[in-house]
Amino acid sequence: MREAYLDYNASAPLDPRVFEAMAPVLADDVGNASSVHRFGRRQAAAVDEARQHVAGLVGGRPAGVVFTAGATEANNLALRGAAEAAPEGRPRMLVSAVEHASVARTARWLSDSGVVKLDVIGVTPGGFVDPAAVEELLGPDVLLVSVMAANSETGVLNPVGEIAERVRAAGAMFHCDATQMAGRMPFDMATLGADLVSVSGHKICGPGGVGALVGTRHALARLSPLIHGGGHERGLRSGSLNVAGIAGLGAAARIAADERESESARVGVLRDRLVDELEARLAGVHQNGDASRRLPNTANVCFEGADAEAVMSNMDPVAVSTGSACSAGSIEPSAVLVAMGLSHEAAFESVRFSLGRFTTAADIDRAVESATAAVSRVRSMA
Ligand code: PMP
């Protein structure tokens, strides 16, 4: 059996065109992007170009792009940066129950440390945040609300525009982790009304270890830096810039903005075929999350009576995942699926398939064969 990679939500392969954009920066260029000599200016020009592309991907301003070492850091900067600079009278933070660990655990840590008072916004059985649930928790004492655009485990989309409208009316800041959404579907922070948006390179066929927090002028002015030093990135993220990584992120953002529509249409057909085939071949299969509002590349599938970890290892060399890769190894069921009301048993029987730019029909055939055999095998051993 040949390998197939269906774990794009954990990390997507580097696009060769992104590699081409990065290679000369690594091989030929020299100089610190802050230096005034011509070498430095060349580096700064590459960074500026990337800033335009990253801003373009999410509908932000180039001057509002703060490059970070990934979405984890961007999320930390949004939450901790806002908490540290919080004005009097706004001690509360609202975070959805299905956020990535880099939002959920940061908020929990801020709350445990007594820096903020945290309220967790529940989700519907379909896995999305109901704007009315946000409204209920909002008040003049809320500093920041964080709700992701698309969930990494289920692909379910949140009604970000409706949520942002309510958050803004309460005078709070709205942070949106768009890590999974940005390269896959149109996302325009200006139209939606988001103040702070996180993105990551390796989810959009760019390099890992690089990302950005994109903010409005007003929101960025309300953040404290996490990393102090020479005052790079508007004083919000000191440290000589990772120019090759940033150039790669910029190229990945440019390609994703150009191609996401056609790519998502193609990938959506493959994802639907995968699910249809699994449902046709196996009994006791159902999808988690509202399928009518979901990323086109993701399916979270429960195979009743088959432990997902066992299914996953029996599927090797076809790569899928159970829950978020960032919490793999933990014996806890997926917090996302549990927040949606799944039993622990059903959560432990759920596998995530996530497709992307280089997924082929042959990959889907392999995944169907391998999942069907794995589930039958695991069920027969139970
Ligand atoms: N947010 C979401 C929704 C994610 O899926 C991930 C990656 N698993 C992150 C944040 C963290 O991104 P990074 O790997 O760039 O730190």
Residues whose N, C-alpha, C, O or C-beta is under 5 A from the ligand:
A	BS01	PMP	N9 A10 G70 A71 T72 E73 H100 A150 S152 D177 T179 Q180 S200 G211
